[in-house]
Amino acid sequence: MRCLSLTEFGKPLTPETRSDLMVTGSEVLLRVTANGVCHSDLHIREGCYKLGHGQTMKFAERGLKLPLVMGHEPVGRIIAVGPDAGDPERDKDFIIYPWQGCGECHQCKTGHEHYCGKPRFLGMFADGGYADMIKIPHPRYLFDIGDIRPEFAAPLACSGLTTYSALKKVKDTIKAVPVVIIGAGGLGLMAIGLVKAMGGLPPIVVDIDSAKRAAALEAGAAAIIDGAAEDAVGQLQAAAGGQVFAVIDLVGAESTAGLAFNAVDKGGKIVIVGLFGGAAPWPLPLITVKAVSIMGSYVGSLMEFAELMELAKAGKVPALPTQTAALEDAENTLNRLKKGEIVGRAILMP
């Protein structure tokens, strides 16, 4: 088994050759055919989220143990199954739902494994897809990708699911008024296609990078706006026809959260998805005065992933622009992502 391991936070990944994985019980072993490189991987490599006011949330204090094989957007083909795993097909590619829980707590039993207090998320609390093999605890986490190519399917496990779950939280308004999407990286470009798939109006997209704004326009955005512009709020409101009812913040920085709050109308919703970091910038009285709903959205449920995959296999979710790289090029790919050099999604192909 070839893999890239995170052995020390803040340091480059280490190439490793390990013994082949074995399966027992209901476990399934797959040979990885593609794995997306997500911006969250940068936070995992760094070892923390920045919370603002000089505070951080350290993953080592939350149960993340090293060495770790990162990667939570894996696609693969079954090469072995445990005696209790049934007889799933072996001649096709499956995308793996990575947000696996303990299976025993209230959240898991009610279908919300992604909220589990003792998670087994791939690439974070269990070894993930920066490898040529990956093991999962049960075949229920496998979804047939149909005719979708592995490199185009892989981002659905995070970029697709995360944006789909966030958009469902504002689905009552997206058909009446364009939703505002802040951030035109992999998630933002995925969100544009999902808005259309969900029957919404073409969205308004905000980004400070001109190349990413151009990519958003090409992907079907109704309007693109430079978030650093002095009149960005006015531009947003004008593009929305005077009122902004929903904003999806895929960056999650103090500046983007402030822009979202200033732009949204009374009774509107702000859904924060991104994990860039910082502290909340809103004046507390204005949350009441504007009657704004501010909510977080973290990845998505197994049921939502099933819904998303049906849309994707029906051809209703356009593929992201992708750049492929060899597994051994994972460290360089992460560094390019950190520098903002990747438009769309980078995919490792073992």
C-alpha positions in Angstrom: 0.0 0.0 0.0 1.3 3.4 -1.0 0.2 6.5 0.9 1.2 10.0 2.0 1.1 10.4 5.7 0.9 13.5 7.9 3.4 12.7 10.7 3.7 16.2 12.2 1.4 19.2 12.0 2.7 22.0 9.9 5.2 19.8 8.1 5.2 18.2 4.6 3.5 14.9 4.0 5.7 11.8 4.2 5.6 9.1 1.5 5.1 5.6 3.0 4.8 2.0 1.9 2.7 0.0 4.3 1.5 -3.5 4.6 -1.7 -4.2 2.6 -4.9 -3.6 4.6 -7.0 -6.6 5.7 -10.8 -6.7 6.2 -13.0 -8.3 8.8 -16.7 -8.2 9.6 -18.6 -5.8 7.4 -15.5 -3.9 6.2 -14.8 -3.2 2.6 -11.4 -2.6 1.0 -11.1 -0.5 -2.1 -8.4 0.5 -4.5 -8.5 4.3 -4.8 -9.0 5.5 -8.3 -9.3 9.3 -7.5 -9.3 11.5 -4.5 -10.0 15.3 -4.4 -7.7 17.7 -2.6 -9.9 19.9 -0.4 -9.1 23.3 1.2 -10.0 21.6 4.5 -6.9 19.4 4.0 -4.8 22.6 4.5 -6.3 23.1 7.9 -5.7 19.5 8.8 -2.1 19.7 7.7 -1.7 22.9 9.8 -3.4 21.2 12.8 -6.0 23.7 13.7 -8.8 26.1 12.9 -8.2 29.8 13.7 -11.0 31.1 15.9 -10.0 34.8 16.1 -8.9 36.8 19.1 -5.7 34.7 19.1 -7.5 31.5 19.7 -7.3 28.2 17.8 -9.1 24.9 17.9 -6.4 22.2 17.8 -7.3 19.0 16.2 -4.9 17.0 18.5 -7.2 18.0 21.4 -10.3 16.8 19.4 -9.1 13.2 18.8 -7.1 13.6 15.6 -4.1 11.3 15.9 -0.9 11.2 13.8 0.3 9.6 11.6 -2.7 10.2 9.4 -3.5 9.6 5.7 -5.6 12.6 4.7 -8.2 12.8 1.9 -11.9 12.8 2.3 -13.1 12.8 -1.3 -12.3 9.2 -2.4 -13.5 7.1 -5.3 -12.5 3.5 -5.6 -13.1 -0.1 -6.7 -13.7 -2.9 -4.3 -10.9 -5.4 -4.0 -11.9 -7.3 -0.8 -14.9 -7.5 1.6 -15.4 -8.9 5.0 -17.6 -11.9 5.6 -20.5 -9.7 6.8 -20.3 -7.2 4.0 -22.5 -9.0 1.4 -21.5 -9.2 -2.2 -21.2 -5.7 -3.7 -20.1 -5.4 -7.3 -16.4 -5.2 -8.0 -16.2 -4.1 -11.6 -17.4 -0.5 -11.0 -16.3 2.7 -9.3 -17.9 3.8 -6.1 -17.7 7.1 -4.3 -17.4 6.9 -0.6 -19.4 8.9 1.9 -16.6 10.0 4.2 -18.5 11.5 7.2 -18.8 8.4 9.2 -19.8 8.3 12.8 -19.6 5.8 15.7 -23.0 4.2 14.6 -24.2 4.1 18.2 -25.1 7.6 19.4 -28.4 9.5 19.0 -27.0 11.5 16.0 -25.9 8.4 14.2 -29.1 6.5 14.8 -31.2 9.4 13.5 -29.2 9.7 10.3 -26.8 12.5 11.2 -23.5 10.7 11.4 -21.8 13.9 10.3 -22.8 15.4 13.8 -21.4 12.4 15.7 -19.4 13.3 18.9 -17.0 10.4 18.2 -16.6 10.7 14.5 -14.6 8.4 12.2 -14.4 10.9 9.3 -12.1 9.6 6.5 -8.9 11.7 6.2 -9.4 13.2 9.7 -10.2 10.6 12.3 -9.5 7.5 10.1 -7.0 7.1 7.2 -8.4 8.5 4.0 -7.7 8.7 0.2 -4.2 10.0 -0.1 -3.3 6.4 -0.8 -3.9 3.6 -3.3 -6.0 1.6 -0.8 -8.7 2.6 1.6 -10.8 0.7 4.1 -14.3 1.5 5.3 -16.5 -0.1 8.0 -19.6 -0.9 6.0 -20.8 -1.0 2.3 -23.7 1.4 3.1 -21.1 4.2 2.6 -20.6 3.3 -1.0 -22.5 4.9 -3.9 -22.4 3.9 -7.5 -21.1 6.8 -9.7 -22.7 5.4 -12.9 -21.1 6.9 -16.0 -19.4 9.7 -14.1 -15.6 9.6 -14.4 -13.8 9.1 -11.0 -12.0 12.4 -11.1 -15.3 14.3 -11.7 -17.1 12.2 -9.1 -14.6 12.6 -6.2 -15.4 16.3 -5.3 -19.1 15.3 -4.8 -18.1 13.7 -1.4 -17.2 17.1 0.1 -17.6 20.1 -2.3 -20.9 18.7 -3.7 -22.4 17.5 -0.5 -21.4 20.5 1.5 -22.9 23.0 -0.9 -26.0 20.8 -1.5 -26.7 20.7 2.3 -26.1 24.4 2.6 -28.4 25.3 -0.3 -31.2 23.1 1.1 -31.2 25.4 4.1 -32.2 28.3 1.9 -34.2 26.4 -0.7 -37.4 28.4 0.1 -35.9 31.6 -1.5 -33.6 30.5 -4.3 -36.4 30.2 -6.8 -37.6 33.8 -6.1 -34.4 35.8 -5.6 -30.9 34.9 -6.6 -28.8 33.4 -3.8 -25.5 35.1 -3.1 -22.5 32.7 -3.0 -19.3 34.0 -1.5 -16.2 32.2 -2.8 -15.7 30.8 -6.2 -13.3 27.9 -5.4 -14.3 24.3 -5.8 -17.3 24.6 -3.5 -18.5 27.8 -5.2 -18.3 26.5 -8.7 -20.1 23.3 -7.5 -22.8 25.4 -5.9 -23.6 27.2 -9.2 -24.4 24.0 -10.9 -26.4 22.7 -7.8 -28.5 25.9 -7.7 -29.6 25.1 -11.3 -30.2 21.4 -10.5 -32.4 22.5 -7.5 -34.5 24.8 -9.8 -33.1 28.1 -8.4 -32.3 31.3 -10.3 -28.7 31.7 -11.4 -26.7 32.9 -8.4 -24.7 36.0 -7.7 -21.1 35.0 -7.0 -18.5 37.0 -5.0 -14.7 36.5 -5.0 -11.7 38.7 -4.8 -9.8 36.7 -7.5 -10.6 37.8 -11.0 -9.8 34.3 -12.5 -12.2 32.7 -10.1 -14.9 35.3 -10.9 -14.4 34.5 -14.6 -14.8 30.8 -13.9 -18.0 31.5 -12.0 -19.4 33.5 -14.9 -18.5 30.7 -17.3 -20.2 28.2 -14.9 -23.5 30.1 -15.1 -23.4 32.8 -12.4 -25.9 35.6 -13.1 -23.4 38.2 -11.9 -19.9 38.3 -10.4 -18.7 40.8 -7.9 -15.3 41.7 -6.5 -15.7 41.3 -2.7 -12.9 43.8 -2.1 -14.7 46.6 -4.0 -15.8 49.5 -1.8 -19.4 49.3 -3.1 -19.6 45.5 -3.0 -22.7 45.6 -0.8 -24.5 48.0 -3.2 -23.5 45.9 -6.2 -24.8 42.8 -4.5 -28.1 44.3 -3.6 -28.5 45.8 -7.1 -27.7 42.5 -8.8 -30.3 40.8 -6.6 -33.0 43.3 -7.6 -32.9 45.3 -4.4 -33.1 42.6 -1.8 -30.8 39.8 -0.7 -32.6 37.0 1.1 -29.9 34.3 1.3 -26.1 34.3 1.4 -23.9 31.2 1.4 -20.5 32.1 2.7 -18.1 29.4 1.5 -15.0 31.3 2.8 -15.9 31.9 6.4 -13.5 34.9 7.1 -14.3 37.9 9.1 -14.5 40.1 6.0 -16.8 37.7 4.1 -19.1 37.3 7.1 -19.3 41.1 7.5 -20.1 41.5 3.8 -22.8 38.9 4.1 -24.4 40.5 7.1 -24.3 44.0 5.6 -25.9 42.8 2.3 -28.7 40.5 3.6 -32.1 42.0 4.0 -34.4 41.8 7.0 -35.6 38.3 7.7 -32.8 36.9 5.5 -30.5 33.9 6.1 -26.7 33.7 6.2 -25.3 30.2 6.0 -21.6 29.9 6.9 -19.7 27.0 5.4 -16.1 28.1 5.0 -13.5 27.6 7.7 -11.0 30.3 6.8 -11.1 31.6 10.4 -11.6 34.6 12.6 -14.3 35.9 15.0 -17.8 37.0 14.3 -17.9 40.7 13.1 -21.6 41.5 13.6 -23.0 44.0 16.1 -25.3 42.0 18.3 -28.3 44.4 18.4 -28.4 44.4 14.6 -29.0 40.7 14.5 -32.2 41.3 16.3 -33.1 44.5 14.4 -32.6 42.7 11.0 -34.1 39.5 12.3 -31.3 37.7 10.5 -30.8 33.9 10.8 -27.1 33.0 11.0 -26.4 29.3 10.8 -23.5 27.0 10.2 -23.6 24.1 7.7 -21.2 21.3 8.1 -20.8 18.8 5.2 -24.1 16.8 4.9 -26.0 13.7 5.9 -25.9 10.2 4.4 -29.5 10.8 3.1 -28.5 14.1 1.5 -25.6 12.4 -0.2 -27.9 9.8 -1.6 -30.1 12.7 -3.0 -27.1 14.4 -4.4 -25.8 11.3 -6.2 -29.2 10.8 -7.8 -29.0 14.3 -9.2 -25.4 13.7 -10.3 -26.1 10.4 -12.1 -29.0 12.0 -13.9 -26.6 14.5 -15.4 -28.0 17.5 -13.4 -24.7 18.4 -11.6 -22.1 19.9 -14.0 -18.6 18.6 -13.4 -16.1 21.0 -11.8 -13.0 22.1 -13.7 -10.4 19.6 -12.6 -6.6 19.3 -12.5 -5.2 15.8 -12.0 -1.9 14.9 -10.3 -0.1 11.8 -9.2 -0.5 10.6 -5.7 3.2 11.4 -5.0 2.5 15.0 -6.0 0.1 15.6 -3.1 2.3 17.9 -1.1 3.0 20.2 -4.1 -0.7 20.2 -4.9 -1.6 21.3 -1.4 0.9 24.1 -1.6 -0.5 25.3 -4.9 -4.0 25.2 -3.4 -2.7 27.3 -0.5 -1.3 29.9 -2.9 -4.7 30.1 -4.8 -3.2 28.6 -8.0 -5.9 26.0 -8.5 -9.3 26.9 -10.1 -11.9 24.2 -9.4 -10.6 21.0 -7.9 -7.3 19.2 -7.9 -7.6 15.4 -8.0 -5.0 12.9 -7.0 -4.9 9.8 -9.3 -3.0 6.9 -7.6 
